[in-house]
Amino acid sequence: MNPLAQELNRILDGSVCLDLLSDFGKRFYFPRGIALQSVEASEHAHRFNATVGMAYSEGHPIELETIREHMPLLSPAEAVAYAPSPGLPALRKLWREEIYRKNPSLNKREISLPVVVPGLTSGITQIADLFAGEGDTVLVPDMFWGNYRLIFEVRNGSVIKTFPFFTDEGKLNIQAFVNAMRSSAKNGKIILLVNFPNNPSGYSPTNEEAHTLASAVREVAEEGYKILVVTDDAYFGLFYEEDTFKESFFALAANCHENVLAAKVDGPTKEDFCWGFRVGFLTFASPSMTMEQYDALNKKVGGALRGSISNSSRPGQSILLKTLEKLDHDEEKKKWMEVLKERYLKVKEILETRSTGRELTPMPFNSGYFMSFNCGSVDAEKLRLELLHKEGIGTISIGSDCLRVAFSSIDTKDLQPLFDAIFAAADRLAG
């Protein structure tokens, strides 16, 4: 094993993190090669900097005029220069402040400095590489984003184990979470991945459910299990009901127990309506870890990024930094959040007043971009194809019994005809 990896592992010794790392995670380190030497040069090379593989003129990165025309408000460095593998330092610090602001339950406890990743998919992939090795079990509710299977099972050889997300009464099935954790522990290690608001169901826990789930995780941790709690916060902030827990579950897991390591994967993709920026963040927290240990873990993440994508989009980071610094940023977002809430409320109204499509049972939803139907006796894939080819309507089938509808992408005035067509198609197939 490389001496740099050994040194990081030595720093992490005594924390829950080292016990949870996969063999890959233990092997990885941030190299003292070009990337690190370039960082050192940017701080100290005051005469000439001949380290980084970029072309400069008069002290600025060379930039084509056609690119300049399309990004007139960014300097050449902001537009076309490389970003450090872990991301722009100013953006990382600002995003940490955003996490604190949005999650008062953290109570300003120490968390790691977020590392920039090229989108949330990459953040989950880094988690998979560092913690979920060959044969490791990853727990996810049965309502989960299909890409998890590609990341954990196909790419890494881990095993996804599912459990019921909802009780028969339509509540968060906390007992199923607990049973799954206890039954899947391998060598005392548990990996739990939660996604609130959930894709595909559009459900987030209530305040009571969130705190009860956190207590359940703590109870299992007190039995001696080491638990990695990964929160996929892709749709964070899109909460439409008063009793919904409006923080990330990361905030509760971060303070949970010394045997728990919380990993938050988030970003501006949906929160700030910039899907194509491909900028996300990866942040860690545990009562058992020091800032030195967070730094060591971040070096492993930085090394994994360096060895795969090198660094994330510079213009995306530059624009996001400027956006977050604007005083009216939240007000600008609020306008569009209200539009999405209006669509959500319209869908609820349509479902409450419908007289057709009775084969379709809506699953609980209160947040995010989606709602889903349990299709009963109707095959979801056949319903999707019926809608696509006979109605010109696109939806997503998940297995044979679930149809997902993204109300986020449909104007409020078009929601009634959309759902009328879905109900009519279901009735035709039901006979």
N, C-alpha and C positions, 0 to 999 in steps of 0.2 A: 504494500500500500504506500502511496506517495507520502513523504514526510509532511507535506502541507495538510493532507487529509488527516493524518495522524494527530497533528497539532490541533486542528479544529475539533476532532473527536475528544481530545484531552480536555479542551475547554468546555465541551458539552457534557463531559462526564459528571454524573450526579444529577442531571436533569432528566425529566421525562422524555425529552426530545431524543436523546441518544438511544434509549430503549425502543423508540418507535421507528427510528430510521431503518430503511431497507439496506441490503448490501450495497446497492447503487448509492444510496444516500451517504453511507459511511465512507465509500470510496471517493466521493466528490469533494472538490476544493476549488478555490478561485486561484488560477495560475499567476505566478509572478512573471508573466511574459509581456507581450506587447500591450495588452489592455491595462495592466497595472502600471507599467512603466510610462504609458501615455498619460495616465491620471497624475502620476508624480510629476511628469514634465509640465503638465498644464498648471501645476501649482508653483513650480520652481524655475522653469526654463524661461527666464525673463528676456533673454537675448534672441535665441532661435530655438524653435521646437521642430526637430526633424524626426519625430517618432511616429505619428499617426499616418495611415495610408490615405491621405486626402490631398487634394490639390488646392493651393492657396495663391492669392494674388494680393499684394499690398496688405497682408495681414488678415484677409478675409477669405472664406471658402469661395472657390470659383462657382458661379451659378449661371446657368443658361438664361438668356433673356426671356424665353418662352415660359420657363418656370417662374421667373421673377414676376411676370405679368399676372400669373394666377395666384401668387401669394405676396401681394404688394405690401402687406403690413408686417411681414416677418423679415428680420434681418437675414443675410446669407447663413449665418451660424444657426439661427433658429429654424431655417427652412431646409437646409441640405447637409449640415454637418452631422457626424455620428453623435449619438447619445451614449453615455456610459452604459455598460451592460446592465447595471441595476436601475438605470433611469436617471433623469435629471434630478440632482439633489434638491433644488428648490421645490419641484413638483412633489417629490416624495415627502418632504416635510409638510407641505401644505395639505396633502392628502391625509396624512396622519392627523392633522388638526381637524380636518373634515370628519374623520372617523370619530374623534372625541366629541365633536359638536353634535353629530347625529346619534350618538350612543352614550347618553349621560350615565347609564348604568356602569360604564367603565370606570367612572369616578376618577378619571385621569391616571389610572394605574398604568404601569409601564407596559408598553407593547413595542414590538419591533418597528423599525423604520420600514414602511412599505417598499417593496421591490417592484419596479415596473416590469410587466410582462406584456407580450403582444396579444392582448385580448384575454378574456376569462378562460377560454378553452386552454390556452397555454398555461394559465395559472393552475388549473386543475391537472394538467399534464405534468407540471413541475412537482406538484404534490404526489402524483402517482409514481413518478420516477424516484423521488426521495424517500417515500414511506411505504409504498405498496409494491412489494416484490413478488416474484414468482410464487404462486400458491397462496398468497395472503388474501384474506377475506375482506371485502369492502361492503359495508352495509348501506343499502339505500332503500327508501320506501318503494313500494311497487308502482307508484306514480313517479317516474323519473325520466330525465332527458336521455334519449337514446345514445347520445354521443359518449356517455359514461362507459357504455359497454366497449366501444372502440378503444377508449383511452386506457381503461383498466384491464380489460380481459384480452382484447386482440393485441394491443400494443405491449402490455406489460406482463401478461400471463397471470394477473390476479384473478380472483373469483368474486363476482358480484352476487350477493345474497340479498334477496328482497323480503319484505314483510309488509303487511297491510298498512297503508297510510291512514285509512279512515276506519272508525268503528262502524257497526251497523247503523248507529244513530247519526252518522255524519260528523263525528268529532275526531280530533287528532288521536290516533291510536297509540297512546303513550305506553301502554302495557306491551304492545307489540315491539316498540323500540327497545324496551328493557329485555324482553325475552330474547330478541335477536342478538343483543349485545352479549348476554350471558352465554348463549348457545354457540356463538361464533368465535369466541376468544381463542386465539392460537398463541401458545407460549405467553399467555397473559396480555396479549396485544389486541386492541380493538380499533378498527377504523370505521367511523360513522360519518356519512356524508348527508347533509341536509340542505334543502334548497327552498327558501322562503322569500318571496312568494314562489309557490311551486309551479314548475313547468312539467306536466301539462295542465294540472288541475286549476291553477290560479288561487290556491288556498294558502293563507298564512295563519299561524296559531293566534288564538286570543291571548290576552295578557295572562290569564290563568293557565292556559295550556303551555305557554312558553316557560313560565316559572316552574310549573309542575315537571315539564320535561327536563329542565336544568337540574332540578332536585333528583330526578331519576338517574341522570348521568352521574351526579355526585355520589349517589348511593352505590352505583356499580363501581365507581372509582375507589370508594372507601373499602371495597372488598379486595383491593390490591391490583385490579386490572389497570393497565396503562392505556389510555384512550386518546386517540386523535379525532377531534371533532372538526370536520371541514364544513364551512358554511359557504355555499355557492350563492352569493348575493347579487346575481345578475339583474334581478328586478327590484332591488332594494328601493324603498321609498314610495312605491306605488301601492299605497294602502288606502282603502276606500271606506272602511267602517271604523266607528269609534272604539270598539272593544278589541281591535286588532293590535297585537304587539308591534309597535312602530320602530323598534330598534332591531339590529341584527342579532340573531341568536349567539353570534360571536361574543357579544358583550356579556352574556350570562355565562357562556362556557369559559371565557377568559378568567373569570373569578371563581370558577367552579371548585377546583381541587388540584393539589399538587401533582396528581397522576393524570391530569388532563392537559393536553396541548391543543389550543384552538388555532385553526388556520382559516383566515378570512380571504376569500377570493372575490374581488369586486372590481368596479371600474365605472367609467362614465358611459359605457355602451348604451344602456337603457336609461340610467339615471339622468344623463345629460343629452340624450337623443343624438348620439354620434356613433352609430353602429360601425361605420367603416374606418374609424380611427385606428382600431386594433390596439388600444391601450387599456391595460388592466393593472391590477395591483394584487400583491400577495403579502399578507401581514400575519404575524404570529403573536400569541400571548399565552402565558402560563404562570401561575404563582410560583412555580419551581425554577423559573429561569431569570438570569441576570441580564443586564444590557450587554455584557461581554459575550454571553452565550447567544443572545439574539444576533449579535454581530457575526459570530461564528456561523450560525445557521444561515444568515443572509449571504455569507461568502460561499456557502455550498450552493444556494440558489443562484447566485451570480455566476458561479462556475458552470452550473448546469445550463444556464442561458448562454454563456459564452461558448459552450461546446455544442450548442444546437442552433440558435438563431442570431447569436452575437449580440444584438441589441434591438430594442423596439423603435418604432417610427419616431424620428425626431420632430417632424412638423406636427404630428398628432400630439405629442407631449407639449410642444411649444404653444400650440393653440389652446390646449386644455389649461395650461398654466395661466395664460392670459385671461381665459374665461373665468376660472375660479377666483382670480384676483379682482374681478369686477364687482362693485358693491351691489349692483342690481341683479346679480346672477340668480339668486333664489327667486326673486320676483318674476324673472323671465321664465324660469322653469315652472313656477306655480301656475302660470296661464295654461300651459299644455297639460300639466297634471290634472287641472280641472276639466279639460276636454276629455281626458281618458276616464275620469270619474263619471262624467256625464254619460259616456258610452256604457260604462259598467251599469249605471242605474237604469239605463234604457233596456239593457239586456235582462236585468232582474224583472223589470216591468213586463217585458214580452213573455218571459217564462211564467210569470204569475197569472197572466190573462189568456194564455194560449188555450185553444180548444182542439188542436190537432197534434200529431207527432207524439202520441202518448207512449210509444215504445221507447222514446228517448228520455232518460232520467238524468237531469243535470247533477253533476257531482258538486260538492260544496266549493264555493269560490267567493273570494272577498278582496282580491288584490291582483296586481300584475297585469299581464297582457291577454290572458286566456281564460276560457271556461271549457269544460269538457263534458260530453254526454256518455253515460253508460248506455249502450245501444240495445240492450235487451235481446230480443230474438233476431234483430237485424244485424247482419254482418257489417262491421264498421268499414272494411275495405270496399265492399260492394256499395255501401252508401256513399263513400268518397267518390268512387268512379261514376255513380249515378249523378251526383251533383256536378262533377267535373264535365262529363260528356253531354249530359242532357240539359244542364242549367248554366254551364259556364262558370261554376262556382268552385273555388279551391278551398279545401279543408285538409286536415291531417288525420289519418287513421293510425291508431296505436294498438297493435294487435288486432284481434277480431271484435273486440267489444268496446272500444273507446274511440270517440271522434272529438278532435280538438278544434276549437274555433277561436281565432285570434280577433277578438272584437277591437283590439287596438288599431287594427289596420283598416277599419270600416267607419266611414263617417256616420254620425248618429242618425241622420235621415235615411240611411240605407240599411240600418240594422233590422227594421221590421221586415222588409222584403227578403233580406238574407235568411232570417230565421223561418219565415213562412215557407221559403223554398226548401229549407232543410227538413222541416216538419212534413211537408208534402211528399218529399222523396222517401222519407222513412216510412210513411204510411203506404206508399206504393209498394215498397219492398216487403213490408209486413203482410201485404195482401189484405 
